[in-house]
């Protein structure tokens, strides 16, 4: 019960931290119908998924490696690892932005992309995203959820002020969205830098980087496969079916974003804050804790539909919700599956190896690449929605079975040690 209460407290603070972002996101969506058509919404979704994919790649899997480093060496010995991470992720974040600009400029040249103004925001957006990820990871592993919640409120206020100021001065809508987020994120990173009290002298820790890249490489590859699958889904719906179908998906993604931000992401972050400690101190109960948290995530499916209906009622009543509903269900299914995948993947964390998770996610990616475009082009979009909504759950089942095998082995080892101690 102590572990569950501690998890709920952490989740509460991460949800509070996400609440301003949720309200900010709701406000942006509230403003969007006055500036965007349905085709802009699918481009918004494609760009967002592409940014997530490239930023994930640029983070090189350092995040789980850093969390493991702090767990092993202690909070007071983390600064060389933190400064090394900041330097590397700054450089790779800028490279990710340059790659995205080249990609979408090329698509625009072949008349496959419309919104080009937003591309100018990508350098500061990707840079600040990478920096925020490592600073936030440092705060998470040190159980500083309350401080993150306060900073989240500041970030949201700054983002909305900058966003509205840009719209008032005639900036493009999507440019305003990404640039306001990037600038406000950057300001929060500066505040976190001073809050963490980084040492004046920075030392590059090559030993940590090698170890972190080794630990995090397959974790990174797993995430890349997950984000690449989403990119394939969104891109296929933009370029293969009629424009109306792609527009429905784009709007549905916006309707489902609040539950992803406020609920699923907060639970994932709370899980990451506790799972290392549970493995160290409560491994015998880890399977039950995973099942309990997964059940909480599943409730999010019903809650997500309720939020989507509410947002549709206020913002998109010119579109039929019965036409949007299949897309909403598919998106929510994928979002919830991603959350559950995190909570059932504790076996990989115990073994400090993410190879199995990578293999499972890679297989899902290959199936997605083959089935999604083919079903859209030659069967029907409704069949494609079923495939997209169901596929992630096959990966959840396989990861769950792997974790059960690992935890049973660990519990068997513990029981053997206890038995030997008893007989001594």
C-alpha positions in Angstrom: 0.0 0.0 0.0 2.9 2.3 0.7 4.2 1.9 -2.9 0.8 2.6 -4.3 0.2 5.7 -2.3 3.7 7.0 -3.2 2.9 6.3 -6.9 -0.5 8.1 -6.7 1.2 11.1 -5.0 3.8 11.3 -7.8 1.2 10.8 -10.5 -0.8 13.6 -8.9 2.1 16.0 -9.1 2.9 15.0 -12.7 -0.7 15.4 -13.6 -0.7 18.9 -12.0 2.5 19.6 -13.9 0.7 18.5 -17.1 -2.5 20.4 -16.4 -1.2 23.8 -17.6 0.0 22.1 -20.7 -3.4 20.5 -21.1 -5.1 23.9 -20.8 -2.7 25.5 -23.1 -3.2 22.7 -25.7 -7.0 23.1 -25.3 -6.7 26.9 -25.9 -4.5 26.3 -29.0 -7.1 23.9 -30.4 -9.9 26.3 -29.4 -8.2 29.0 -31.6 -7.3 26.6 -34.5 -10.6 26.4 -36.4 -10.4 30.1 -37.2 -7.0 29.7 -38.8 -6.7 26.1 -40.2 -8.7 23.9 -42.6 -8.9 20.1 -42.1 -5.8 19.5 -44.4 -3.8 21.8 -42.1 -4.7 19.5 -39.2 -3.3 16.4 -40.9 -0.1 18.3 -41.8 0.1 19.5 -38.1 -0.2 15.8 -37.1 2.5 14.6 -39.6 4.9 17.4 -38.6 4.4 16.7 -34.9 5.0 12.9 -35.3 8.1 13.6 -37.4 9.5 16.0 -34.8 8.9 13.4 -32.1 10.6 10.8 -34.2 13.7 12.9 -35.0 14.0 14.3 -31.5 13.8 10.8 -30.1 16.6 9.7 -32.5 18.7 12.7 -31.5 18.4 11.9 -27.8 20.5 8.8 -28.5 18.9 6.8 -25.7 20.8 8.8 -23.0 17.7 9.3 -20.8 17.4 5.7 -19.4 21.2 5.5 -19.2 21.2 8.7 -17.1 18.5 7.5 -14.8 20.5 4.3 -14.3 23.7 6.2 -13.7 22.1 8.4 -10.9 20.5 5.3 -9.4 23.9 3.5 -9.3 26.3 6.3 -8.4 24.0 8.6 -6.3 22.7 12.1 -6.7 25.8 13.9 -5.6 28.0 12.2 -8.2 25.8 12.9 -11.2 27.1 16.3 -12.5 29.6 15.1 -15.0 27.0 12.8 -16.5 24.5 15.7 -16.6 26.8 18.2 -18.2 27.9 15.6 -20.8 24.3 14.9 -21.6 23.4 18.6 -22.0 26.3 19.1 -24.5 25.5 16.1 -26.6 21.8 16.6 -26.8 22.2 20.3 -27.7 24.2 19.4 -30.7 22.0 16.5 -31.8 18.8 18.6 -31.3 20.0 21.2 -33.8 21.0 18.4 -36.3 17.5 16.9 -36.0 16.0 20.3 -36.8 18.1 20.8 -39.8 17.2 17.3 -41.1 13.5 18.1 -40.7 13.7 21.4 -42.5 15.5 19.8 -45.5 12.9 17.0 -45.6 9.8 19.2 -45.6 11.3 21.8 -47.9 11.9 18.9 -50.4 8.2 17.8 -50.0 7.1 21.4 -50.6 9.2 21.5 -53.8 7.3 18.5 -55.1 4.0 20.1 -54.0 3.4 17.4 -51.3 3.6 19.9 -48.4 1.9 23.3 -47.8 2.9 24.7 -44.4 6.5 25.9 -44.8 6.5 28.9 -42.4 6.4 26.6 -39.4 9.7 25.1 -40.4 11.6 28.2 -39.2 10.6 27.3 -35.6 12.2 23.9 -35.6 15.8 24.7 -34.5 14.7 26.3 -31.2 11.9 23.8 -30.8 14.1 20.7 -31.1 17.0 22.3 -29.1 14.8 23.2 -26.2 12.9 19.9 -26.3 16.2 17.9 -26.0 17.4 20.1 -23.1 14.1 19.9 -21.3 14.1 16.1 -21.6 17.4 15.7 -19.8 16.7 18.4 -17.1 13.3 16.9 -16.5 14.8 13.4 -16.3 17.2 14.7 -13.6 14.3 16.2 -11.6 12.2 13.0 -12.0 15.0 10.7 -10.7 15.4 13.0 -7.7 11.6 12.9 -7.0 11.1 16.6 -7.7 7.6 16.4 -9.2 6.3 19.3 -7.2 9.0 21.7 -8.6 8.2 20.5 -12.1 4.5 21.2 -11.5 5.3 24.8 -10.5 7.6 25.3 -13.5 4.9 23.8 -15.8 2.5 26.6 -14.8 5.2 29.2 -15.6 5.9 27.5 -18.9 2.2 27.5 -19.9 1.7 31.2 -19.1 4.8 32.1 -21.0 3.8 30.0 -24.0 0.3 31.4 -24.2 1.5 35.0 -23.9 4.0 34.5 -26.7 1.5 32.5 -28.8 -1.2 35.2 -28.6 1.4 38.0 -29.2 2.6 36.3 -32.3 -0.9 35.8 -33.6 -1.7 39.4 -32.9 1.3 40.5 -35.0 0.3 38.4 -38.0 2.5 35.3 -37.6 1.4 32.0 -39.2 -0.7 29.9 -36.8 1.5 26.7 -36.8 4.7 28.8 -36.6 3.2 30.5 -33.5 2.3 27.1 -32.0 5.8 25.6 -32.3 7.8 28.8 -31.8 6.0 29.8 -28.6 6.4 26.3 -27.2 10.1 26.3 -28.1 10.8 29.8 -26.5 8.9 29.0 -23.3 10.6 25.6 -23.1 14.0 27.3 -23.4 13.2 29.8 -20.6 12.2 26.9 -18.3 15.4 25.1 -19.2 17.4 28.2 -18.0 15.4 28.1 -14.8 16.1 24.4 -14.3 19.8 25.0 -15.0 20.0 27.4 -12.1 17.7 25.3 -9.9 19.9 22.2 -10.4 23.0 24.3 -9.5 25.2 23.0 -12.3 28.9 23.4 -11.5 30.8 26.2 -13.3 33.4 23.8 -14.6 32.0 21.1 -16.9 33.7 17.8 -17.4 32.9 15.5 -20.3 32.4 12.0 -19.0 33.2 9.7 -21.9 32.8 6.6 -19.7 29.2 7.6 -18.8 28.4 8.4 -22.4 29.6 5.0 -23.6 27.7 3.2 -20.8 24.5 5.3 -21.4 24.6 4.7 -25.1 25.0 1.0 -24.5 22.1 0.8 -22.0 19.9 3.2 -24.0 20.6 2.1 -27.5 18.0 -0.6 -27.8 15.6 1.5 -25.6 16.1 4.2 -28.2 15.5 1.8 -31.1 12.3 0.6 -29.5 11.0 4.2 -29.1 12.0 4.9 -32.7 10.1 1.9 -33.9 7.1 3.1 -31.9 7.2 6.7 -33.2 8.0 5.5 -36.7 4.9 3.4 -36.7 2.8 6.5 -35.8 4.5 8.5 -38.5 3.7 5.8 -41.1 0.0 5.8 -40.0 -0.3 9.6 -40.1 1.6 10.0 -43.3 -0.4 7.2 -45.0 -3.6 8.9 -44.1 -2.3 12.2 -45.5 -1.1 11.0 -48.9 -3.1 7.9 -49.8 -6.9 8.3 -49.1 -9.1 11.2 -50.1 -8.3 14.5 -48.4 -11.5 14.3 -46.2 -10.3 11.1 -44.6 -6.9 12.6 -43.7 -8.7 15.6 -42.3 -10.8 13.5 -40.0 -7.7 11.8 -38.7 -6.0 15.2 -38.2 -8.9 16.6 -36.2 -9.2 13.4 -34.2 -5.6 13.5 -33.1 -6.2 17.0 -31.7 -9.3 15.7 -29.8 -7.2 12.9 -28.2 -4.2 15.0 -27.3 -5.5 16.2 -23.9 -5.9 12.7 -22.5 -2.5 11.8 -23.8 -0.9 14.8 -22.2 -2.8 15.0 -18.9 -3.3 11.3 -18.2 -1.2 8.8 -20.0 2.1 10.8 -20.1 1.7 11.7 -16.4 1.3 8.0 -15.5 4.3 7.0 -17.6 6.5 9.7 -15.9 5.3 8.5 -12.5 6.1 4.9 -13.4 9.6 5.9 -14.5 10.2 7.7 -11.2 9.3 4.7 -9.1 10.2 1.5 -11.1 13.9 1.7 -10.3 13.3 1.9 -6.6 10.7 -0.9 -6.8 13.1 -3.1 -8.5 15.7 -2.4 -5.8 13.4 -2.7 -2.8 10.0 -4.3 -3.7 10.7 -6.6 -6.7 8.5 -9.4 -5.2 5.5 -7.1 -5.7 6.5 -5.5 -9.0 4.2 -7.6 -11.1 1.1 -6.7 -9.0 2.1 -3.0 -9.1 2.4 -3.2 -12.9 -1.0 -4.7 -13.2 -2.5 -2.1 -11.0 -1.0 0.8 -12.9 -2.0 -0.8 -16.3 -5.6 -1.0 -15.0 -5.6 2.7 -14.3 -4.3 3.4 -17.8 -7.2 1.3 -19.3 -9.7 3.6 -17.6 -8.2 6.4 -19.7 -9.8 4.9 -22.8 -13.3 5.8 -21.5 -12.1 9.1 -20.2 -10.5 9.9 -23.5 -13.7 9.4 -25.4 -15.6 11.6 -23.0 -13.0 14.4 -23.4 -13.1 14.0 -27.2 -16.9 14.3 -27.2 -16.7 17.4 -25.0 -14.1 19.1 -27.3 -16.0 18.2 -30.4 -19.2 19.8 -29.0 -17.5 23.1 -28.4 -15.1 23.2 -31.4 -15.9 21.0 -34.3 -19.7 20.6 -34.5 -19.6 21.3 -38.2 -18.1 17.8 -38.6 -20.1 14.7 -37.8 -18.9 13.1 -34.6 -20.1 9.7 -35.9 -17.6 10.1 -38.7 -14.9 11.2 -36.3 -15.5 8.5 -33.8 -13.7 5.6 -35.5 -10.6 7.7 -35.8 -10.9 8.8 -32.2 -11.2 5.2 -31.0 -8.1 4.2 -33.1 -6.0 7.0 -31.8 -7.0 6.3 -28.1 -6.3 2.6 -28.6 -2.7 3.4 -29.7 -2.2 6.0 -27.0 -3.4 3.7 -24.2 -1.4 0.8 -25.6 1.8 2.9 -25.6 1.2 3.7 -21.9 0.5 0.1 -21.0 3.7 -1.0 -22.9 5.7 1.1 -20.5 4.1 -0.4 -17.3 4.4 -4.0 -18.5 8.0 -3.6 -19.7 9.6 -3.9 -16.2 11.4 -7.1 -17.2 13.7 -5.1 -19.5 14.4 -2.6 -16.7 15.3 -5.5 -14.4 17.7 -7.0 -17.0 19.0 -3.6 -18.0 18.5 -4.8 -21.6 15.9 -3.5 -24.1 16.8 -5.8 -26.9 13.7 -7.9 -26.6 11.5 -4.7 -26.6 13.3 -3.5 -29.7 12.6 -6.8 -31.5 8.9 -6.7 -30.7 8.5 -3.0 -31.7 10.5 -3.6 -34.9 8.2 -6.4 -35.9 5.2 -4.2 -35.3 6.8 -1.4 -37.4 7.5 -3.8 -40.3 3.8 -5.0 -40.2 2.7 -1.4 -40.1 4.8 -0.4 -43.1 3.3 -3.3 -45.1 -0.3 -3.5 -44.0 -1.3 0.2 -43.4 -0.5 1.6 -46.9 -1.8 -1.6 -48.6 -5.1 -1.6 -46.7 -5.6 2.1 -47.4 -4.9 1.8 -51.1 -6.6 -1.5 -51.9 -9.2 -2.3 -49.3 -10.9 0.5 -47.2 -9.9 3.0 -44.6 -12.1 1.4 -42.0 -10.1 -1.8 -42.3 -6.9 0.2 -41.9 -8.3 1.8 -38.7 -8.9 -1.7 -37.2 -5.3 -2.7 -38.1 -3.8 0.5 -36.6 -5.8 0.2 -33.4 -5.2 -3.5 -32.8 -1.5 -3.9 -33.8 0.1 -2.1 -30.7 -1.8 -4.5 -28.4 0.0 -7.5 -29.9 3.3 -5.8 -28.8 1.9 -5.2 -25.3 1.0 -8.9 -24.9 4.5 -10.0 -26.0 6.3 -7.6 -23.7 4.0 -8.6 -20.8 4.9 -12.3 -21.3 8.6 -11.5 -21.4 8.4 -9.5 -18.2 6.4 -12.3 -16.4 9.2 -14.7 -17.4 11.9 -12.4 -16.0 10.1 -11.6 -12.7 9.3 -15.3 -12.1 13.1 -16.1 -12.5 14.0 -13.3 -10.1 11.4 -14.4 -7.5 12.7 -17.9 -7.8 16.3 -16.7 -7.1 15.1 -14.7 -4.1 13.2 -17.8 -2.7 16.3 -20.0 -3.2 18.5 -17.5 -1.3 15.9 -17.2 1.5 15.7 -21.0 1.7 19.5 -21.4 1.9 19.6 -18.7 4.6 16.9 -20.5 6.6 18.7 -23.8 6.5 22.0 -22.2 7.6 
